[in-house]
C-alpha cells in the first residue's frame, strides 16, 4: 500500500507572477504587494512559505502576496538586483518601498509588512 499526500482542498492564498505579467500583477496593483522571490530547491524559501500563505489570508484585500519562481522567471529578479533567496520586496504604488533577505518567523514577517504599509 502506498501513501499519498492529501490533495490541497483549498486554493493557495498567495498568487503567482511571471516575468511576463509582473508589471500588471505587481506594479499596477491598487494595494501594496509583497513579492517573494523563491525556488523549489531553496530550503529557507519552503520554510517561510506557510507563513506567507497565512499572512496572505490575514491581509486579504489590504496587501497582496505574490510569489515569483526565480528559476522560471530570471529577468525580474535580475532587474531588481536579487542576489539571494528568499528575497522579499514590498511594492507600493508600483515602487519598491522595502525589502529583506532570508527566512524569518511569521511574527517578524508580519511586523515588516505592518511597518512597510
C-alpha positions in Angstrom: 0.0 0.0 0.0 1.4 3.4 -1.0 0.6 6.5 1.0 -0.3 9.6 -0.9 -0.3 13.1 0.5 -3.8 14.5 0.6 -4.7 17.0 -2.1 -5.0 20.6 -1.1 -8.6 21.2 -0.7 -8.4 24.9 -0.6 -6.8 27.4 -3.0 -3.5 29.0 -2.1 -3.9 32.5 -0.7 -0.8 33.8 -2.4 -0.7 34.3 -6.1 2.0 33.8 -8.7 3.6 36.3 -11.0 5.9 35.8 -14.0 8.4 38.0 -15.9 5.6 38.5 -18.5 2.9 39.7 -16.1 5.0 41.2 -13.3 4.0 44.8 -14.1 0.3 44.1 -14.3 0.2 41.9 -11.2 2.6 43.9 -9.0 3.4 47.4 -10.2 -0.1 48.2 -11.3 -1.8 46.8 -8.1 -4.2 49.1 -6.3 -3.0 47.6 -2.9 0.6 47.1 -1.6 2.3 43.9 -2.8 4.8 41.7 -1.1 6.8 39.8 -3.7 8.5 36.6 -2.6 11.4 35.6 -4.9 11.9 31.9 -4.3 12.8 28.5 -5.8 11.6 24.9 -5.3 15.1 23.8 -4.2 15.5 26.6 -1.6 15.0 25.2 2.0 14.6 28.7 3.6 12.1 29.6 0.9 10.0 26.5 1.7 10.3 27.3 5.4 8.6 30.7 5.1 6.0 29.5 2.5 3.3 28.5 5.1 3.7 31.8 7.0 3.3 33.8 3.8 0.1 31.8 3.0 -1.3 32.6 6.4 -0.3 36.2 6.1 -1.9 36.4 2.7 -5.2 35.3 4.2 -4.8 37.7 7.1 -4.1 40.7 4.9 -6.7 39.8 2.2 -7.9 42.9 0.4 -5.3 45.1 2.1 -1.9 43.6 1.0 -1.3 41.1 -1.8 1.4 38.4 -1.5 2.9 37.2 -4.8 5.4 34.5 -5.4 8.0 34.6 -8.3 9.9 31.5 -9.0 13.4 32.7 -9.9 14.3 29.6 -11.9 11.3 30.0 -14.2 11.4 33.8 -14.2 15.0 35.1 -14.1 14.5 38.6 -15.7 12.5 40.3 -12.9 14.8 39.3 -10.0 17.9 40.3 -12.1 16.3 43.7 -12.8 15.7 44.2 -9.1 19.2 43.1 -8.1 18.1 39.9 -6.2 21.3 38.1 -5.3 20.0 35.5 -2.9 16.7 33.9 -2.0 14.3 34.1 -0.3 14.1 37.8 -1.1 11.0 39.7 -0.2 10.2 43.1 -1.8 7.3 45.4 -0.7 5.8 47.4 -3.6 3.5 50.4 -3.1 2.2 52.4 -6.0 4.4 50.5 -8.3 7.7 51.2 -6.5 9.9 49.2 -4.0 9.4 50.7 -0.6 11.2 48.0 1.4 13.0 44.7 1.0 14.5 41.9 3.2 16.5 38.8 2.6 16.4 35.4 4.2 13.9 33.4 6.2 12.2 34.8 9.2 9.4 33.7 11.6 5.8 34.7 10.8 5.7 37.4 13.5 8.8 39.1 12.1 7.4 39.0 8.6 4.1 40.4 9.9 6.0 43.2 11.7 7.9 44.0 8.5 4.7 44.2 6.4 3.0 46.4 9.0 6.0 48.8 9.1 6.1 49.0 5.3 2.4 49.7 4.7 
